[in-house]
Structure formats: C-alpha cells, structure tokens
Amino acid sequence: MAAPPPPVAVGHVDSGPTYADDWESRIEWEKDHPEPIVTEQVDAEPQRKRGRYRITGIQIVSRSRLLIRVLATIIALLSFVLILFTVVYFLKGQKNLPNAAHVNIRPSLVFTGIGGVSTVLSFVLSILCCASKKVRNVTHLSNAIFALVGSGGFAAWMSGCFFLDRSASSQSLWWWACAEMYESNPNFDYAAICRVTEVSWHLGILQACFELLTVFNVIVGFFILKWTTFRNFGRL
C-alpha cells in the first residue's frame, strides 16, 4: 500500500520543484499545472444602470417621430370632422335657403377629402410605428416612408387650405356663410358654418406644419443614421 502524501500546512501553496532542485521535473510540473489566466473582473451592474438611462440621438428621433404622427392624426381628425359638419349642415338646410343656389361647396368637399385621407394615413402610420420596429426605428426604409407621407401631406394640406380660403372665391360656402352671418334665419345658423370652417382651416394650417415637421425629423434622422454608421464602421 502506497504511503500517504505528506501533510501540507494550512495556507501553504505547493509551488512544485524549483529549477535548482531538478529543472526537468520543474518543466514537467509546469506542464501539468498551467498558470491560470487572471482577467480583470468588471462590475457590469453599473454599466447596465448607465445604459438603462442613456438615450441616444436615434431614440430621440424615433420617439419624437411617433409623437408627431399621433398629434398629426388627432389634428387631421378634428379638421375633418369640423369641415364635414359644415357640409352636411348646409346640405340639410339648403332647401330652406332661397339665396343658396349659387353657393359653391366644392372647396369644402376637397378639404373634406384631404382631411379624410390624411386622417386614415396618419392613423395607419401611427399604428405601424407602435407595432413594427422596422417602421418605428430610424432606418432608410422608415425614412423613405415618413418623407413620402410628410412631403405629400404638406403639399396636400397647403393646397386644400389655399383652395378653401374664403378670399379665393366669392362663391364658396365659407365666404357666403360669413357674408350672411348677421342675417336672421331661425332655420339656419350662418355664423356656425363661418366659425367652424375657420377653425377647421386653421387646424389644416397646423396640420401642414406637422407634416413639415415630419420631413424635418426625417432629415435629422438621416444625418444621425449616417453619422452612426460612419462612427461604428468607418464608412457612410
């Protein structure tokens, strides 16, 4: 029976034979006992905490883009509902108005159509922003989608506001209602059409500003995306 190994003192680390004792045994011992690789222990918890509250430029653009579209949807819906109210109200009371035969409601109808289409597009785009990361995140695809919607919406709303403007046509519903608003008629409220149309028109101007803000957001997102790509990969 083999003799047990000699006891090792507590706290003593066996360092093996020295080169002075037997250099061949020392080499063999080093092969059997490789030195452990000591790596620096980094506490990852503070880094996670710092990253949790760190907001990058891409995130700011992405979140502001969603906020812009939600506000644009609300404004477009309000403008659409108000202008639609004036058209429906006029068509219902037109038979009792002897001086309404020459009134041109085409500008109001065009503005109603722009408001309806813009409301649907803004609503769908807001839903896509909430549901799809490809649309919500700042990428070349999302930039193209938002640039197309923003530029098209700005052109449409500005054209609709110019066409609806009461100074553009003396036969439009808005001009006629404001001209007759001091007339007393128990069956028809001229002032309601005049004032409601005016509010809807101002909301249309505000909506055009939000569409322009969407385009500006896309431009900022494009440059931030290019800068991030250049910083990480050294190319645009």
N, C-alpha and C positions, 0 to 999 in steps of 0.2 A: 504494500500500500504506500502510495506516494506521500511524502511529508507535506503538511500544510504550509502555505506560504507564510513568511514571517509577518508578524503584525505591523501595520502601518500606523504611525502616530496620527492622532486627530489633527487635522489642519495641514498634514504633510501631503504634498503632491508628488507622485512618482514621476520624476523627470527623465528616467531611463539612464543608461550608462553614458558616461562622458567620453569625449574623444580621447582624453588622456588614458582612460581605462582600456578601451577597446574600440577603435574607430570603426571597424567592420560591424560590430554589434550595435554601435550608435546609428549607423546608416540604416541597418535593418529595423531598428526600433522606430526611427523616424518614418519609415515606410508604413509600418503598422499603426503609427499614431500620428496621422497628419494634423497639422495645426488648424484649429477651427478658424473660419473666416469671420472676423468680427465686423459687423456692419453697424452703422450708426442708427440707433433707434430714434425714429422721428414720431412725435406725437401727432397723429393725424386728426385728432379731435378738434384742436384749434383751427386747422385748415378747413375742416368741414364747416365749422361755425362761420369762418370768414367767407367761404364760398356760398353759404346759405343766404347771406345778406348782401352779396355782391350782385349788382345789376349792371349788365353790360349795355353798350350802345345799341346792339342788336335787339335786346329785350325791350329797351325803351321804345324803339321804333315799332316793334311788333305789338306791344300793348297799346301804344297811342293810336296805331292803325285800327285796332279793333274798337277803341273808344270813339274814334272819328266816325266809323261806319255805323255804330249804334246810334250816335246822335244824329247822323245824316238820315237814318231810317225814320227816326221819330219826327224830325222836321219835315221830311218829304211826306209822311203820312198826314201830318196836320195840314200842310198846304193842300194836299189832295182832297181831304175831307171838306175843307172850307170852300174851295172853289167848286167842288161838286155840289155842295149845298146851294150855292147861288144859282147854278144852272138848273137844278131840279126845282128850286123855289120859283124861278122865273117861268119855267115851262108849265108849272101847275097854275100860275096866276095869269098867264099870257092872254087867255080868252077874255078876261075881265078888264083888260087894259087896251083902250082904243088907240093909244099912241105907241104901242109896242110892235107894230107891224114892221117897222124899218130897222129894228134893233138887230144887230149882228152878234150872234153868240159864238161865232167861230173862234175868236181869240180865247174865250173861256174854255171852249171844248179842247183846243190844242193844249192849253195849260193843264187842263184836267188829265189829258192823255200823258203828258210829260210827267206829271206828278204820280200817276198810277204806275207807269213803267219804272220810274226811279224808285218808288217805294218797294216794288217787287224785287228789283235788282239789289237794292241796299239790304233788304231783309235776307235774301238768299246769300249774299256775300257775308253778312254778319253771322249767319248760321254756319257757313263754311269755315269762317275764322274760328268759331268755337269748337267745331267738330273735327277739322282736318289740320294736322300740323303742317302739311305741305303748303296750305294757304295762309295759315297764321304766321309761320316762321318767315323770316326775311330771306327769300331765295329769288333767283332770276325768274322763276315761274310766277311766284306771287307778285313780284314787282311788275311783271308784264300785265297780270290780271288787274291789279289796282290802278296801274297807269291808264289802261284802256277804259276802265269804268270811270275814273276820275276825270279824265280829259273829255270823254263823251258826255258825262253828266254835266260838266261845267258848260260845254257848248250848248247842250240842250236847254238847260235852265236859263242861261242868259238869253237865248233866242226866244224862249217862251215868255220871259219877263218883258223883253222888248216888244214882242207881239201883243202882249196883254196890256201894256201901258195905255192908260186912257188918253194920253196926249197923242198917241199914234193914230187913232181912228176916232172920229166924232160919232160913229155909228155903233161903237162897241157897247156891250152890256154894262161895263164898268162906267164908261163916260155917261151913258144915258141914265143910269141909276143915280149917279152923283148930281147930274143936272136936274133931276126930278125929285131929289130927296126932300125938298121943302114943300112939295105938293101934298095935300091932304087926301089920302085914299085909305079908307078903313079896310079894304080888301088886299092891300099890297103895301109892303114896307120897303120903300126905295132906299132908305138910309141903311137898312140891314145889308142889302146887296152891296152898296157902295163901301161900307166899312169892312165887311167880311172879305170882299175881294181885295181891298187894300192890305188887310192883314195877310192874306194868302200870298199876295205879290211880294211883300217884304220877307215872308218866310222863303219864297223862291229865291230871292237875292241871297239870303243867308245860306240856303242850300247850295247855291253856286259857290259861295265862299268855302263851304266844307268840301265840295268836290275839288276845288283848287288846293285846299289844304291836303287832300289825299295825294294829289300829284306831288306836292312839296315833300310829303312824307316818303313817297317812292324815291324821289331824287336823293334824299338824305340816306335812305336805306341802301340805295345802290352804291353810294360812295363808302358807307360803312362796311358793306359787304366786300367791296374791292380792297379796302384797307385791311380788313381782317384776313382775307386770302393772301395778300402780299406779306403781312406780318408772320403768318404761320408757314407759308410755303415758299416765300420769296419770289412770287410771280403774281401777276394780275389775272 
